[in-house]
Amino acid sequence: MLTKLAVSNYALISNLEVEFHSGLNSVTGETGAGKSIILGALGLILGNRADLSVLKKQDEKCIVEGVFDVKNYPLKPFFEENDLDYDKQTILRREITPAGKSRAFINDTPVNLKTLRSLGLQLIDIHSQHQNLELGNRQFQLNLVDTVAGSEKVLAEYQEVYRMYISQQKKLTELEEKSEKERADLDYWQFQFNQLDEAALQKGEQQELETELEQLNHAEEIKSVFSEVQQLLDDEQLSVINNLKSGHKRLESIQNYISEVPALAQRLESCLLELKDILDETEQLSENTEHDPARIEIVNDRLNLIFSLQQKHHVASVEELIELKDSFDRKIGEVTGYDDEIVRLKKELEKQLVELKSKAKELSAQRKKAFPQIEKAVLKDLHQLGMPKSRLEVEHETLPEFTPGGKDGVSFLFSANVDTPPSEISKVASGGEMSRLMLAIKNVLRTSKALPTVVFDEIDTGISGETAVKMGNILKQFSTSTQIINITHLPQIAAKGDAHFMVYKYENEGKTFTSIKRLSDSERIEELAKMVGGEKLTDVTLKAAQELLKG
């Protein structure tokens, strides 16, 4: 709960410090006294945006500080997650500097506005006309049902299954789309693969074929050269081999006379053997070399095929064509493999759908149990608030598709008159009726969960008399479990407060200021009397004020 609020240099506020009661706090003041300014200051520690226009004195910083008793709130995990010091007396502080910089602190630790707002919204709920509009929002209504039904755990379990189901569904859709797209390319890939596969390409064959073609095209020249070499080596008239034989014999004839001659003879014999080998090889190569037009045509055709495939696929080698063929083969395999993966995903989806339906059914059943409880509790308060003929029905529909919130569509139908059929709240409820509805609903919520401090900003607009008394009674009952700060213009409601604060304006050195103070018992009687009968106090109005305080 909010135990203390301190504000300095904000709008018309110079300095103020106010300590609130743990129960019902009534806040009153003349129109224009600055009640909205107090709310604006409070909004700063909730993370609302601000600029230099909020500075009362442009050369001093604005500071708004709220002290909260948080021992009854499950907030320790929040402090741990955000690396903040936990204290049962937690302080939220916001500063706006003359340079326009905004700084936020939680227990003197600097934080960003998002963190400040996240904690602030768990500590203060400012009820305004804008929130009345939320009452007609179906998501708000569904959240209300979940709170009263206590179905948050089942909802979380459903949402986990839903996320898995949607994720799996997305995977399946993407895979089916990819399969369909690539299946359209399958015929093309298959044709290209078949063409390359039928070519039966071998690594290195292009170079071998080109070499062979050169030999075939120059076969006559090759054979002629070999023939000339053979004649030089072994011609009848001029034979290198015969001359070497003769030379070898002549050296042998003198080898006994000169010691170096045997070595020379041996070297000459080696040359003779090498030349004989060369002669044999040239004869063999010559025999193997033939001018073969048929073979030339075959080699040319093969090289033309390879070249045409290279041009078609914009590559420069047989090895690249083989890699391309393998890539087509892989793509074909992937497309045909999609079918198995699609079947597997569909089976998983079927299992998840069964679980999703089960969780949705469980969630729906738990929610429906809360409908009578909501209707009964809200109508009870509405009857007390001067709407005895009002009706509230929680209408349910099963949505055609699964949503993050289940398959339940919830709509609150309302009628303030006996002869008017219930319809959507936003279409039939007036501003005053909306305010009373919201009060009744928040009163229902307090029985279902611990609410933060609730600030009501003139929720009593449009009511008076006995209805105002009953609204005050409801607020009083509400405050037994939740701290309430209630800005009101009705004495019947203000009198119900455990503490009464008055917002007022004053002047100092020609400047106007706004402040707030807690009224003493006597001051409170005077303030209530003025609210009953105007500025002029009379015995009648004072007595009326005293009677209001007595209840």
N, C-alpha and C positions, 0 to 999 in steps of 0.2 A: 504494500500500500504506500501511497505518497504521504510521508510524514511532514516534509517541509519543502517549501518552494521559495527560492531567493532570486530576485530579478534586479538588475541594475542597468541603467542607461538603455532602456528599451522603449521606443515610441514615447509615450507620455509618462513613462515610469522612470523616476530618478533612482530610487532605491526602495525595495520593499522585501519583507521577509514574513512568511506566513506559515504557521504550523497547523496541519489539518487533523481532524478527528478521525478515528478508525472506522466510524460508522457513517451516518448521513450528515453531510456538510451542506448547509443551505447558503447560497451566494445570491445576494440581492443588490440592487442599486438602480438609480434612475437611468432612464434611457440616455445613452451617450456618456455614461459615467466611465466606461472603459472595460466592461466585462469581456468584450471580444478581444481587447488588448491582452488581458490576462490569459485567455485561451491561446492567443498568438504566441505569447512567451512560452507557454507550456508546449506548444507545437514545435518550438526550436529544439527542445531536448528529445523530441520524437523524430528528429532528423529532417524536419521541413526546411525547405530552401529559404535563404534570407539574403538581403543585400544591405548596402549602406543606409538605405532609407529607414532601417529600424533603429539607427543610433540617435538617441536623444541629443547627446553632445557629439559632434562629429570628430572631435579629437580624443575621445575616450572609447575604450572598447565596451561592448555589450556582453554581459555575462548572465546566463540563466542556469540555475543549479537546482536540481531536484534530488531530495534524499528519500530513498525508498527502503521500506522494511520488506525484504524478499525471503525471509526464512520459511514462509509457507508455500513458496513457489519452487517447482523442480527445475531450477536454473543452473545448478552446478555443471551439468554437461555443456551448457552454452559457454560458461566462463572457461572451462577446460579447452573446448574447441577453439576458442578465440584467444587463448593464452592470456587470460585476464585473472587478476586476483579476486577471489570470491570473498565477499563480506556480507553478512546478514544485513548490514546497513550499507546499501549500495548508493553511490552518488553518480548521477549523470550530469555532466556539465557541458555547456556549449558557449563558445566565445566567438564574437564577431569583431575583428579588429578595425581600426580606422582605415587601414589599407584595403579593407574588403575581404580579408582572409577569414575563413571559417575553420575553427578548431573544435574538436569534440573529444571528450574524455569520459572514461568509465573507471571509477575509483582511481582517478589521477593518471590513468594510463591512456595515452593518445590512441584514438580509434578513428576509422573513417565513418562517414555519415551512414553508410549502409549498415555497419555493425551497430551504431548507436540506435538507428531506427529499428533494427531487428529486435534489440532488447527492449526499447521503449514501447513498442507495440504489445509486448508481453506484460507490460506493467501498467499501461494506461490505454483505455478505450474511450475516445472522445466521440460521443454520440451527437450527430448533427442531422440537419435536414437531408444532407447528401446520403447519410447512412439509411435514412428512411426510404430513399429511392432503391437502395439495395434490397429492401424487403420484397420488392416485386421481382427480383432476380432469381431465376430458377436454381442457379448454382448455389446462391446463398441459402435458399430454402433446403436444398439437398444437404448442404453442410450442416444446417440446423438439425435436420432429421438424424444425420450420423452422430452428432453430438449427443442428442437425447437418447438415441438407440444404443450408444456406446459401441458403435460398429467400426470404430477406427482400426482395430486390429484386423478384422475380417476384410475391411477395405484395403488395407496395406497388403494383405496376402493376395487379394484379387489383383491389385495393381501390379504386383510382382509377376504373376502369371500372365497378365495382360501385356506387360512390356516384353516378356519372352515371346509371347504369341505374335505380337506385332513385328518384332525383330525377325522372327523366323519367317513370317509371311513376306516381309520385305526381301529377305534372302531368296525365297522361292520366286517371287515376282521378278527380281533382277536376273536370276538364273534362267527363268523361262524366256524372258526378253532376250537375253544373251544367246540362248539356245536357238530361239526363233530367228534372230538376226544372222547368226553364224550358219544356221541350217540353210538359209537362203544362199549363202556363199559355198555351201558344201559341194554342189555340183561343179562349181568353178574349180574349187580346190581339188576335187577328185579327178577332173579332167587334166589339170596341170600335173598332178601326181602321176597319173597313168602314163602321160606322155613322157615324163622324165624316167619313170620306172621302166617303160618299154625300151627306152634308149639304152638301158643297161650300162650306164657310164662307169668307167673304171678310173681310179686315180692314176694320173700320169700318162694315160693313153693318148692324149692329144699330142704331147711331145713325141711319143714313140711313133705315132702315125705320120706326123710331119717329117720326122727323120726318114722313115721308110719311103715316103712319097718322093723325097729328094733322091734317094738311092734308085728308085724305080725310074724316075725321069732322067737320070744320068747313067743308066745301066751300060749303054754302049761305050760311053767315055770311060767308065770304071773298068770294063773288061779290056779296053784298049791299053790303058795304063798298066794293068796287071800283066798283059802280054808283053809289053815293052820291057817291064822289069824282069820277067822270066827270060827273055832273050838275052838281056844284059848278063844275067846270072849264069845262064846255061845254054848259050848259043853255040852251034857247032864250030863257027869260025872264030868267034870272040867270046869265050866263056870265062867269066870271072872265077867260077868255081874250079874249072879245069886248070886255070893259071895258078890258083891257090894250091891245088893238089901238086902241081909241078914244083912250085916254090917250096912246099913242105918237104918233098922228096929230096930236093937239092940241099936243103938245110940238114936233113938227116945224114947226108953223105959226109958232112964235115963236123958233125957234132962231137966227134971224138978228139978234135983238134983244138976246139975253142970252147971253154967252159960255159960261155953265155949262150951258145947256139941252141942247146936243148930247150932252154926256156923260150927262146924265140920260136922254135919249131912248135912248141906246145901252144903258144899264143896264136900262131898261124892256124893250127888245127882247130882251135876254139872258134876263130873267125869262120873257118870253113863250115863247121857244124851250124853256126848261127845263120849263115847264108843259106844253107840247105833247108833249115827250118823256115826261113822267110820264103824261100822258093815254094815249099810245100803249102804254106798258108796262102800265098797269092794264088796258087793253083786252085785251092779249095774255095777261096772267096770268089774267084773268077767263075768257077762252076756254079756257085750259089747265086751269082748275079745274072739275072735274066730280064730282058725287057718284056714285061707282062702287062699288056694293055688291060686285061680283065681285072688284074689286081689293082692297077692304077685307078680304075673306075670305082672299085670297091672302097679303096682308101679315100678317094676324093669324096665319095658319097658320105662316108662316115664323118669326115672332117666338115663337110657342108652341114650335116645334121647338127654336129656339135656347135658350129659357128652360128647357125640359125637359132639354136636354143639360147646361146649366150646373148645374141642380139635381142631376142624376145624378152629375156628376163634381166637384161642390163647387167650382166656379169662378165668377167673376163677369164674365167677358168672353169675346167670341169669340176674341180673341187667345190667351187661355189655353187655349181648346178646340183651337185650331190647334197650339199647342205640345204639348198632350197627344197629339194625333193623330200628330205627328212622333215623339214618344217611343215610342209603340206601334210605329211603323214601324221605329224603330231596334232595338227589342227583337226584333221579328220577324226583322229582318236578322241580328242576332247569333245567334239560335237556328239559323237556317239556315246561318250561317257556321261554327258549331261543327263541323259535319260535315267540312268541309275541314280544319280544324285537327286534328281527331281522326285523320283519315286520315294527315296529315303526321306527327303524333306516333307513330302506330303504325309507320310506315315507319322512323322514326328508332330506335324501340325494337327493331325487327327487326335493324337493323344493329348496335346495341349488344349485343343478345343473342348474335349471332354472335361478336363480339369477346370478350364475357364468357365464353362457352363455351370459346373458344380459350385464354384466359388461365387459366381454371379447369383445363383439361386439362393445360396446361404446368405449372401449380403442382402438380397431383396427381402427374404423372410425376416431378417433381423430388423430391417428398416420398417417394414409394415407393422411390426409389433408396436412401434413407437407412435404411429399415427393417432390412435385414440388418446394416448397420453398427452400429445401436443394439443390436440383439439380441445380436450377437457380442460387442461391447465390454462390455455390462452383464453378460452371463453369465460372461464371463471373470473379472470382478472378484467376482461372486457366488460363483463356484466357489472363489476364493481366500479368500473370507470365510466359509467353512465351509458353503456351500450347494451341494454338488456335484450334487445332483439337481434343482436349480431349473431352471425353464424360463420364458422370457419371449418372448411373441409380440406383435408389433405388428399388431393387427387393423385392417383398413381397410374402410370402407363408403362408398358414394357417397350423399350426402344427397339427398333428393328436391327440395330447394330450394337456391337460392344463399344463402349466408350471408356476413357480412363476412369470414370466414376461408376462403372457398372452398366447395367441395362435398364436402370430405373429412371423414369422421368417423373419428377415430383413437382406439383403445382399447388400452391395455397390459394384456395378459392374463398372469397370473403363477401359477406353482405352485411350491411349495417341495419337493414330494414327487413321486416318479416315478409313483405310482399315483393321483395327483389331477390331473384335467384342468385346464389353465390357465383361470383365471377373472379377473374384474375385481379389480384390486389391493386396492381398499377392502374387498372381501368376503372375501379369503382370506389377506392378509398380516398377520402379528402386528406388534406395535410394533417389536420388534428387527429383524424382516425388512424392515419399512418403512425403518428407519434405514439398513440396509445397502444397500437398493435406492437410496435417495436418494444415498448416498455414491457408488455405482457410476455413477449417472446424472450427478452433478456431475463425476465424473472424465471421463465422455464429453464433457460440455459444455466442459471446459477445453481439449480438443483442437480445438474448433470456434470458440471465441471467447475473448477475454481476460476472465477473471472478476475481479470485485472481490475484496477481502480476504474470505475465507470464515471465519465463526466457527461452529464446531461445538460445540453444547452437549450434551455427553454422548451423542454419536452411538453410542457403544459399549455402551449399555444393553442387557443381555440376552445378551452374548457373553463368552467367556473363553478361556483356553488358547491353542491354536494359532491359532484364528480371530482372536483379538485381535492376535496377532503379524502375521498377514496383513493385518488392517485397518490396523495401523500402517505396514506396508510400502506399502500403497496411499496412505495419507495422506502418507507421505514422498515417494512418486513424484508425487503431486498437487502437493505444495509446491514442486516444482522449477520450476513455471510460475505458481503462484498462492500468495500469502501465506495461511497458514492459522493461525488461533488455535483450538486444540483443547482444550476443557475435558473432562477425562477422569478416570475413577477407576481406570483399569487401568494398571499399571506397564508392561506390554508395549507399550502405545501411547505412554504418556508418555515412555518411553525413546527413542522415535524422533525426538523434537523436536530441532531445531537449538538451541533455547533452552528453558529450563524455568523456569516462574514458579509461585510458590506463593502462594495466597491464604490469609491467616491473620487471626485475631482477637487483639487484645491489650487490656489494660486500663490506664487511666491516670487517676489521681485518682478512682477509683471509676466510671469510665465505660468502656464497651466500644467498641472501634473495629475497623474492617476495613481491611486494607491488602494490598499485593501486592509481592513482590520477586522479582528474578531470582536464581536459585540459582547458586552457584559449583559447580565440579566436585565438590568434597567434599560440599557441602550437597545436591547433586543425588543423589549415591549414598545418602546417609542418607534422603532423602525417598522414593526408590524402594524402599529396604529396608523402610521403614515401610509402604509400600503393599503390599509382598509379604508381610510377616509381622507387622505390627502395630507398636505404639510401641516395644516392647523390641527393640533392635538386637542381632543375633547375627552370628557369623561367616558363618553360612549365608545369612542374608538379605542381608548386605552383599555377599557373593560373588555372590548371585543378581542383585543390583542392578548390579554391575560387568559381569556377563555380559550383562545386558539392554542396557547401554550399548554393549557391543562388538558387539551384534547377533548 
